[in-house]
Amino acid sequence: RMKVSPQAREHTPALPSHWEARAIETVSRHGRRRILLTSLLDAKAWPAKEIAAQYQERWQIETSYRELKQDMLGDELTLRSGTPETVRQEVWGTLLAYNLVRLEMAEIAREVGVAPTDLSFTTALHYLRYEWSWLAISSPGTLPARLLRLRERLGELLLPKQRRGREYPRVVKKLPSRYPIKQVRSAK
């Protein structure tokens, strides 16, 4: 049971004074204990394992969105196209390129004998962009050898098995003061 903030109640007076939440404890694939909060209170209708699986799937989708927006589109705020038809074309082109990179990563991972998640999307994207730009101007006879070299090179770029942890744990930062602070220097 959690208290609704006074600011939220002031903004929307119809809110109750408290809201109910259900805490679900899970263990991530890395062995970390996590607690998920949900408003789905009925444990029979919404089993904890199902909610945890949905959360994991949602997290993978969010990661894919981040890869699309930050890595592929370079943090562009808008699409460049001017008409609805060309916007659709640009979105389809971006999704096609994303899936081609992922497909190539899956094929490389299969050949190397690792999980596709052991390859870095960002590294693969940059390397594929670089190599594909050279493939565009190469003679057709050299394409099979270049593609083989590309796959071998990407297979060598595996992520480290043990990722670094946070150097500084997450904390709630102190709110800045509303008033400027004057520092008085002592006269020596």
N, C-alpha and C positions, 0 to 999 in steps of 0.2 A: 504494500500500500504506500503510495507516494503522494505527497502534498503538491497541489497545483500552485504554481507561483502566483503571488499577488499581482504581478504585472500582467500575466495571462488572464487572470480573472477580471482585472480592470478593463482589459481590451475586449474580452468576451464574457460578460457577466453570467451567461447561462452555464458556464463551466462548473462542474462540481468542485467541492473543496479538496477532494482526494480522487486519485484514479488508481485502479487496480492493475497490476502487471504480474506476469508469471516469469520467474527466473528459470532458465534451463542451463544446466552446466554441461559443457561438452569438453572434449579433449581434441585439439587440432592434430593434424597428421604429423606435426613436429613435436607433439607431446606437451603442448602448452594448454593449460586449463583456461577455458573461456566461459563467460556467463553471458547468455543472450537474454534480452528482455523482450517480451511479447505481450500484446493485449489479448491474444488468443488464450483464454483462461481454461477452457475445457480440455483436460488432458486426454479424454477418450476420443473426442472429435479431432483433436490436433496432437498426435503423439510427438513427444520430444525429438525422437530420431528423425521424423519427417520434417519438422521445423528446422533442425540443424542441417539436414541435407539441402533444404530449400535455401538456407542462408549461404551455404557453401557454393551452391550453383549461382546465386545472385552475386556473390563476391567474384566469381570467375567472369561473369558478364560485365561487372563494373571494371575489372582489370582489362578486359578486351576493349571496352569503351575508352579507357585511358590510353591504351596503346594506339587506338585509332586517332584520337584527338591530339595527343601530345607527340607521338612518334611519327605517325604518317602525315598528319595535316600540319604539323609544326605549330601547334597552339593557335592556328588561325581561328578568329572568332566567327567568321562567316564563310560560306561557300562563295566561290568566285562567279558562279553562273548567274545570269540575269533573268531567265525565264523559268517557269515551273518545269518544263520539259528538260532543259539543260541542268537544272538542279537535280532532278531525278537521275539523269545520266551521270552526273558527277558523283552522287551518292552511290549508285550502282558500281561505278568504276572504282571508288575507294573500297567498297566492300569486296569486290572481286580481287583487287590487289591484296587486301588483308588476308583473304582466304587462300590466295596463291602462296603468300609467304608462309602461312600456317601449314599448308599442304606440303610445301617443300621442307619445312622443319620436321613434319611428321615422317616424311620419307627418309630424311637424313637420320632421324632418331631411330627409325626401324633398322636402317642399314648398320648403324653403329651399335645398336642393341641397348639403347637407353630410352627413358620416357621423353616424350616431346617437351615436357616442362623442364627438362634438364638443359634445354637450349634457351638462350636469351633472345626474346623477340626483337629487342632493339638492336642487338649486335647482328642478328640475322638480317634484319631489314636493311641496315646500313651496308652490310657486306653485299647483299643481293643487289641493292641499287647500284653499287659501284661496279660489280661484275657484269650486271645486265647492260650497263651503259657501254662497256667494252664489247659485249657480245653483239650489240647492235651494229658495230662497225667492223666486226671480224669477218673473215671469209667463211663461207658456209662449211667448208671442209674441216675447220678447226673447232666447230661448235661442240661435237661430242666430247672431245678431250677437255675443252674448257668447262663444260658442265660437270664432268667427272671431277675435275680439280676443284670446282666450286663446292661440290658436295663433300669432298674429302676435307677441305679447309673448314667448312662449317661444322663438320663432325668433330674437329679438334677444339672448337670453341665452346666446350661444355661449361655450364655454370659450376662453381665450386659446390661440393656436397654440403658443406657446413657454411651457411650464410652467416655473415657477421650479425651480431645482435646490436641493439641500440647502444651508442656510446653514452647517451644521456637518456635516462628513462623519461617517459612522458609525465608531465606534472601540470598542475593547474597554476598558471602564471598569475602573479599579483596584478590586480587592476591598477592602471596608471591613476595617479592623483588628479583630481579635477583642477587643482590649484598649482601654479608653478612653484617650484621649490627653490628658494635662494640659499646658496651655501655661503656661509660667512667664513672668511679666511682669518685665521688669527694673525695678528701683527706680532712679528718677532723682533 
